[in-house]
Amino acid sequence: MSLHEFYNPELYEMKVGISPRVGPLYLSALHHLAPGSTVMELGCGIGDVLLPFARLGHRVHGIDSSPEMLRRFQERLTEEGLGQQAELHRCMLPDLPESVPADAILMPYDLISHLLDDSQLTELFMNCRRISKPDTELLLDVARFDVAYLGSLAGPTGSLTRAHGIYDYVGDHCLNISEQSRYTPETGVLSCTFRYEELDKSGRLVTTWFRELKLYPRRIREVTAALELAGFATVRVDDTPFPDGMDHFLVHARVAHG
Ligand SMILES: C[S@@+](CC[C@H](N)C(=O)[O-])C[C@H]1O[C@@H](n2cnc3c(N)ncnc32)[C@H](O)[C@@H]1O
């Protein structure tokens, strides 16, 4: 299954089985941007993070590999009359569009965990460095690398099923979502299989489907080292609290000192 199939705009917009949004945190971390700045987001999805920047009058560039997610983002921009301020690029990271003079480059929601090996992360940061001005701010978040949790998902007996909950769905139906995860220390890849059970209003099972996502959790030190290797001189890690107990770090980087 490709990432496109995993990221479904309708489910994403309904907030079905997806943890809290991190947009407000990014907006407040960048409250000092001058009016009319250019904000670029990698893995922008349906625009939850960038739309508020566009509403403030900034120019926004959204990058995503999923045509369905980008299509919904474009519709939302048009619905709000913000289409003139935005450019959406279909692009598979670590590639980036040739040249976007961004004042800020955002990678919210542990986007980099979608890059399943170290060379892809290095390439992504090098490409960000290439399009950065000296004062471009790079902002990303990284989930805490939880050794005990990942260890518990490794080995022959180590897969874990966890319940995500029951969500309202189309009509009067509900979705009961659970996840089975498995971690392979040899490759560093976390494989998650999500199970969706659609229930009718009397709780009867209508249909079941599965979606898969592979992630590559990283230690924060690996991320800051990769940024430094790519030429980002100022790298700072904040332990700003994330919404609803998300255990993530916020990382700021710039090309120049200061
Ligand atoms: C969890 S969603 C986050 C969307 C948005 N940043 C937010 O916080 O609401 C991750 C998005 O990253 C995109 N994505 C993941 N890996 C990607 C890659 N290698 N290249 C481009 N987009 C990618 C997915 O298509 C999806 O839309």
PDBQT file of the ligand as one rigid body, heavy atoms in Angstrom, charges set to zero:
ROOT
HETATM    1  C1  LIG A 301       0.209  13.008   9.107  1.00  0.00    +0.000 C 
HETATM    2  S1  LIG A 301      -0.062  13.856   7.563  1.00  0.00    +0.000 S 
HETATM    3  C2  LIG A 301       0.249  15.510   8.173  1.00  0.00    +0.000 C 
HETATM    4  C3  LIG A 301      -0.400  16.596   7.359  1.00  0.00    +0.000 C 
HETATM    5  C4  LIG A 301      -0.157  17.990   7.902  1.00  0.00    +0.000 C 
HETATM    6  N1  LIG A 301       1.274  18.273   8.007  1.00  0.00    +0.000 N 
HETATM    7  C5  LIG A 301      -0.819  18.155   9.282  1.00  0.00    +0.000 C 
HETATM    8  O1  LIG A 301      -0.075  18.261  10.275  1.00  0.00    +0.000 OA
HETATM    9  O2  LIG A 301      -2.061  18.180   9.335  1.00  0.00    +0.000 OA
HETATM   10  C6  LIG A 301       1.434  13.500   6.658  1.00  0.00    +0.000 C 
HETATM   11  C7  LIG A 301       1.429  14.014   5.221  1.00  0.00    +0.000 C 
HETATM   12  O3  LIG A 301       2.754  13.858   4.716  1.00  0.00    +0.000 OA
HETATM   13  C8  LIG A 301       2.685  13.380   3.376  1.00  0.00    +0.000 C 
HETATM   14  N2  LIG A 301       3.931  12.654   3.106  1.00  0.00    +0.000 N 
HETATM   15  C9  LIG A 301       4.431  11.611   3.811  1.00  0.00    +0.000 A 
HETATM   16  N3  LIG A 301       5.596  11.200   3.250  1.00  0.00    +0.000 NA
HETATM   17  C10 LIG A 301       5.835  11.993   2.182  1.00  0.00    +0.000 A 
HETATM   18  C11 LIG A 301       6.864  12.048   1.197  1.00  0.00    +0.000 A 
HETATM   19  N4  LIG A 301       7.907  11.213   1.208  1.00  0.00    +0.000 N 
HETATM   20  N5  LIG A 301       6.788  13.008   0.248  1.00  0.00    +0.000 NA
HETATM   21  C12 LIG A 301       5.749  13.888   0.226  1.00  0.00    +0.000 A 
HETATM   22  N6  LIG A 301       4.736  13.866   1.131  1.00  0.00    +0.000 NA
HETATM   23  C13 LIG A 301       4.775  12.930   2.090  1.00  0.00    +0.000 A 
HETATM   24  C14 LIG A 301       1.446  12.493   3.363  1.00  0.00    +0.000 C 
HETATM   25  O4  LIG A 301       0.926  12.347   2.046  1.00  0.00    +0.000 OA
HETATM   26  C15 LIG A 301       0.501  13.248   4.299  1.00  0.00    +0.000 C 
HETATM   27  O5  LIG A 301      -0.334  14.138   3.594  1.00  0.00    +0.000 OA
ENDROOT
TORSDOF 0
